[in-house]
Amino acid sequence: MNKIKSLALCTLCIAALAACNKAEAPAEVAEDVSSAQQEAAGETGEARQDAAEANLDAQQNVGGELQDSAKTAAAGAYDVAVTRAEGEHKVAIEKCEAMSGDAQKLCKDQADAALASAKSAAEAQRDAVK
């Protein structure tokens, strides 16, 4: 009895293996190919979308870094401009000390106005970057 079951099982396995290599009908093949093409196209589209989003994120990060860098540079340029203007103001005030009366007052007023103007210009340049 075991021999009969074993022989039947072997026959069934051979028949199953033989069916694996059986050609599919052309309509079925065409449908499978079409389905595979659509799936591949969908996956490719998703991959393209993911890549585009990653590139956009990277560009935004770079843009943010560039903007931060520009702000830092503008703040540095502002500090230099104000420091230079304050130094020029001190020199001008010292030169005004050689004068007396209204001439000295006018000289100091002009120095103060030049300092205020330089600071205003530096602020305008710094704020233009924001």
Secondary structure by P-SEA (a helix, b strand, c coil): caaaaaaaaaaaaaaaaaaaaccccaaaaaaaaaaaaaaaaaaaaaaaaaaaaaaaaaaaaaaaaaaaaaaaaaaaaaaaaaaaaaaaaaaaaaaacccccaaaaaaaaaaaaaaaaaaaaaaaaaaaac
